[in-house]
Amino acid sequence: MKKALLITVLVTTLFCLSLNSCKAPQFFVGMSEMEFQKHNRSAQVVEASQKRTVYKQINYPFGAPAKVKFFYFVDGKLVQMDEGVRRADVTIETHRN
């Protein structure tokens, strides 16, 4: 019985470890541009200037519309990630009589 339990735990552990190795790369503010490029070869440079470099990544989730993300690097560090559309901070409504 102990042997079967040990084998089950071992197989479960190996399975979980294999799932984590196939996981999509995690991006975080502050990561280096070189590390980003290493883990994301499909990203395209859409802007390169003295101020910043912007990468565009398109993901095609199974059965869902394409998702576009932009990654902004300043001085070789990731400073912002977004989907390219910024919501308004303030909405002003006007009423006419």
CNS distance restraints for C-alpha pairs under 8 A (distance, minus, plus):
assign (resid   1 and name CA) (resid   5 and name CA) 6.31 0.50 0.50
assign (resid   2 and name CA) (resid   6 and name CA) 6.09 0.50 0.50
assign (resid   3 and name CA) (resid   7 and name CA) 6.21 0.50 0.50
assign (resid   4 and name CA) (resid   8 and name CA) 6.15 0.50 0.50
assign (resid   5 and name CA) (resid   9 and name CA) 6.20 0.50 0.50
assign (resid   6 and name CA) (resid  10 and name CA) 6.12 0.50 0.50
assign (resid   7 and name CA) (resid  11 and name CA) 6.07 0.50 0.50
assign (resid   8 and name CA) (resid  12 and name CA) 6.05 0.50 0.50
assign (resid   9 and name CA) (resid  13 and name CA) 6.05 0.50 0.50
assign (resid  10 and name CA) (resid  14 and name CA) 6.21 0.50 0.50
assign (resid  11 and name CA) (resid  15 and name CA) 6.07 0.50 0.50
assign (resid  12 and name CA) (resid  16 and name CA) 6.18 0.50 0.50
assign (resid  13 and name CA) (resid  17 and name CA) 6.18 0.50 0.50
assign (resid  14 and name CA) (resid  18 and name CA) 6.16 0.50 0.50
assign (resid  15 and name CA) (resid  19 and name CA) 6.33 0.50 0.50
assign (resid  16 and name CA) (resid  20 and name CA) 6.39 0.50 0.50
assign (resid  17 and name CA) (resid  21 and name CA) 6.44 0.50 0.50
assign (resid  18 and name CA) (resid  22 and name CA) 6.66 0.50 0.50
assign (resid  19 and name CA) (resid  23 and name CA) 6.49 0.50 0.50
assign (resid  25 and name CA) (resid  39 and name CA) 6.48 0.50 0.50
assign (resid  25 and name CA) (resid  40 and name CA) 7.86 0.50 0.50
assign (resid  27 and name CA) (resid  31 and name CA) 7.23 0.50 0.50
assign (resid  27 and name CA) (resid  36 and name CA) 7.41 0.50 0.50
assign (resid  28 and name CA) (resid  78 and name CA) 7.23 0.50 0.50
assign (resid  29 and name CA) (resid  77 and name CA) 7.54 0.50 0.50
assign (resid  29 and name CA) (resid  78 and name CA) 5.04 0.50 0.50
assign (resid  29 and name CA) (resid  79 and name CA) 5.31 0.50 0.50
assign (resid  29 and name CA) (resid  80 and name CA) 6.48 0.50 0.50
assign (resid  29 and name CA) (resid  81 and name CA) 7.91 0.50 0.50
assign (resid  30 and name CA) (resid  77 and name CA) 5.23 0.50 0.50
assign (resid  30 and name CA) (resid  78 and name CA) 4.96 0.50 0.50
assign (resid  30 and name CA) (resid  79 and name CA) 6.24 0.50 0.50
assign (resid  31 and name CA) (resid  35 and name CA) 6.86 0.50 0.50
assign (resid  31 and name CA) (resid  36 and name CA) 7.11 0.50 0.50
assign (resid  31 and name CA) (resid  77 and name CA) 5.60 0.50 0.50
assign (resid  31 and name CA) (resid  78 and name CA) 5.47 0.50 0.50
assign (resid  32 and name CA) (resid  36 and name CA) 6.36 0.50 0.50
assign (resid  32 and name CA) (resid  76 and name CA) 5.71 0.50 0.50
assign (resid  32 and name CA) (resid  77 and name CA) 4.68 0.50 0.50
assign (resid  32 and name CA) (resid  78 and name CA) 6.34 0.50 0.50
assign (resid  33 and name CA) (resid  37 and name CA) 6.19 0.50 0.50
assign (resid  33 and name CA) (resid  73 and name CA) 6.82 0.50 0.50
assign (resid  33 and name CA) (resid  76 and name CA) 5.10 0.50 0.50
assign (resid  33 and name CA) (resid  77 and name CA) 5.73 0.50 0.50
assign (resid  33 and name CA) (resid  78 and name CA) 6.66 0.50 0.50
assign (resid  34 and name CA) (resid  38 and name CA) 6.15 0.50 0.50
assign (resid  34 and name CA) (resid  76 and name CA) 7.77 0.50 0.50
assign (resid  35 and name CA) (resid  39 and name CA) 6.41 0.50 0.50
assign (resid  36 and name CA) (resid  40 and name CA) 5.89 0.50 0.50
assign (resid  37 and name CA) (resid  41 and name CA) 5.77 0.50 0.50
assign (resid  37 and name CA) (resid  43 and name CA) 7.66 0.50 0.50
assign (resid  42 and name CA) (resid  57 and name CA) 6.76 0.50 0.50
assign (resid  43 and name CA) (resid  55 and name CA) 5.89 0.50 0.50
assign (resid  43 and name CA) (resid  56 and name CA) 5.46 0.50 0.50
assign (resid  43 and name CA) (resid  57 and name CA) 4.65 0.50 0.50
assign (resid  43 and name CA) (resid  58 and name CA) 7.58 0.50 0.50
assign (resid  44 and name CA) (resid  55 and name CA) 5.30 0.50 0.50
assign (resid  44 and name CA) (resid  56 and name CA) 5.20 0.50 0.50
assign (resid  44 and name CA) (resid  57 and name CA) 6.54 0.50 0.50
assign (resid  45 and name CA) (resid  53 and name CA) 7.23 0.50 0.50
assign (resid  45 and name CA) (resid  54 and name CA) 5.88 0.50 0.50
assign (resid  45 and name CA) (resid  55 and name CA) 4.45 0.50 0.50
assign (resid  45 and name CA) (resid  56 and name CA) 6.34 0.50 0.50
assign (resid  46 and name CA) (resid  53 and name CA) 7.80 0.50 0.50
assign (resid  46 and name CA) (resid  54 and name CA) 5.69 0.50 0.50
assign (resid  46 and name CA) (resid  55 and name CA) 5.64 0.50 0.50
assign (resid  46 and name CA) (resid  56 and name CA) 6.36 0.50 0.50
assign (resid  47 and name CA) (resid  52 and name CA) 7.59 0.50 0.50
assign (resid  47 and name CA) (resid  53 and name CA) 5.47 0.50 0.50
assign (resid  47 and name CA) (resid  54 and name CA) 4.98 0.50 0.50
assign (resid  47 and name CA) (resid  55 and name CA) 7.15 0.50 0.50
assign (resid  48 and name CA) (resid  52 and name CA) 6.18 0.50 0.50
assign (resid  48 and name CA) (resid  53 and name CA) 4.49 0.50 0.50
assign (resid  48 and name CA) (resid  54 and name CA) 6.54 0.50 0.50
assign (resid  49 and name CA) (resid  53 and name CA) 6.24 0.50 0.50
assign (resid  51 and name CA) (resid  74 and name CA) 6.52 0.50 0.50
assign (resid  51 and name CA) (resid  75 and name CA) 7.93 0.50 0.50
assign (resid  52 and name CA) (resid  72 and name CA) 6.82 0.50 0.50
assign (resid  52 and name CA) (resid  73 and name CA) 5.52 0.50 0.50
assign (resid  52 and name CA) (resid  74 and name CA) 4.72 0.50 0.50
assign (resid  52 and name CA) (resid  75 and name CA) 7.14 0.50 0.50
assign (resid  53 and name CA) (resid  72 and name CA) 5.94 0.50 0.50
assign (resid  53 and name CA) (resid  73 and name CA) 5.14 0.50 0.50
assign (resid  53 and name CA) (resid  74 and name CA) 6.67 0.50 0.50
assign (resid  54 and name CA) (resid  70 and name CA) 6.66 0.50 0.50
assign (resid  54 and name CA) (resid  71 and name CA) 5.56 0.50 0.50
assign (resid  54 and name CA) (resid  72 and name CA) 4.62 0.50 0.50
assign (resid  54 and name CA) (resid  73 and name CA) 6.26 0.50 0.50
assign (resid  55 and name CA) (resid  70 and name CA) 5.57 0.50 0.50
assign (resid  55 and name CA) (resid  71 and name CA) 5.10 0.50 0.50
assign (resid  55 and name CA) (resid  72 and name CA) 6.64 0.50 0.50
assign (resid  56 and name CA) (resid  68 and name CA) 6.99 0.50 0.50
assign (resid  56 and name CA) (resid  69 and name CA) 5.83 0.50 0.50
assign (resid  56 and name CA) (resid  70 and name CA) 4.65 0.50 0.50
assign (resid  56 and name CA) (resid  71 and name CA) 6.54 0.50 0.50
assign (resid  57 and name CA) (resid  68 and name CA) 5.76 0.50 0.50
assign (resid  57 and name CA) (resid  69 and name CA) 5.28 0.50 0.50
assign (resid  57 and name CA) (resid  70 and name CA) 6.36 0.50 0.50
assign (resid  58 and name CA) (resid  66 and name CA) 6.58 0.50 0.50
assign (resid  58 and name CA) (resid  67 and name CA) 5.64 0.50 0.50
assign (resid  58 and name CA) (resid  68 and name CA) 4.56 0.50 0.50
assign (resid  58 and name CA) (resid  69 and name CA) 6.49 0.50 0.50
assign (resid  59 and name CA) (resid  66 and name CA) 5.68 0.50 0.50
assign (resid  59 and name CA) (resid  67 and name CA) 5.15 0.50 0.50
assign (resid  59 and name CA) (resid  68 and name CA) 6.48 0.50 0.50
assign (resid  60 and name CA) (resid  64 and name CA) 7.09 0.50 0.50
assign (resid  60 and name CA) (resid  65 and name CA) 6.71 0.50 0.50
assign (resid  60 and name CA) (resid  66 and name CA) 4.63 0.50 0.50
assign (resid  60 and name CA) (resid  67 and name CA) 6.42 0.50 0.50
assign (resid  61 and name CA) (resid  65 and name CA) 6.97 0.50 0.50
assign (resid  61 and name CA) (resid  66 and name CA) 6.60 0.50 0.50
assign (resid  61 and name CA) (resid  67 and name CA) 7.65 0.50 0.50
assign (resid  67 and name CA) (resid  83 and name CA) 7.87 0.50 0.50
assign (resid  68 and name CA) (resid  83 and name CA) 5.79 0.50 0.50
assign (resid  68 and name CA) (resid  84 and name CA) 7.65 0.50 0.50
assign (resid  69 and name CA) (resid  81 and name CA) 7.02 0.50 0.50
assign (resid  69 and name CA) (resid  82 and name CA) 5.66 0.50 0.50
assign (resid  69 and name CA) (resid  83 and name CA) 4.43 0.50 0.50
assign (resid  69 and name CA) (resid  84 and name CA) 6.66 0.50 0.50
assign (resid  70 and name CA) (resid  81 and name CA) 5.64 0.50 0.50
assign (resid  70 and name CA) (resid  82 and name CA) 5.39 0.50 0.50
assign (resid  70 and name CA) (resid  83 and name CA) 5.84 0.50 0.50
assign (resid  70 and name CA) (resid  84 and name CA) 6.18 0.50 0.50
assign (resid  71 and name CA) (resid  78 and name CA) 6.94 0.50 0.50
assign (resid  71 and name CA) (resid  79 and name CA) 7.91 0.50 0.50
assign (resid  71 and name CA) (resid  80 and name CA) 6.05 0.50 0.50
assign (resid  71 and name CA) (resid  81 and name CA) 4.67 0.50 0.50
assign (resid  71 and name CA) (resid  82 and name CA) 6.86 0.50 0.50
assign (resid  72 and name CA) (resid  78 and name CA) 5.79 0.50 0.50
assign (resid  72 and name CA) (resid  79 and name CA) 5.82 0.50 0.50
assign (resid  72 and name CA) (resid  80 and name CA) 5.15 0.50 0.50
assign (resid  72 and name CA) (resid  81 and name CA) 6.31 0.50 0.50
assign (resid  73 and name CA) (resid  77 and name CA) 5.13 0.50 0.50
assign (resid  73 and name CA) (resid  78 and name CA) 4.41 0.50 0.50
assign (resid  73 and name CA) (resid  79 and name CA) 5.66 0.50 0.50
assign (resid  73 and name CA) (resid  80 and name CA) 7.29 0.50 0.50
assign (resid  74 and name CA) (resid  78 and name CA) 6.61 0.50 0.50
assign (resid  74 and name CA) (resid  79 and name CA) 6.55 0.50 0.50
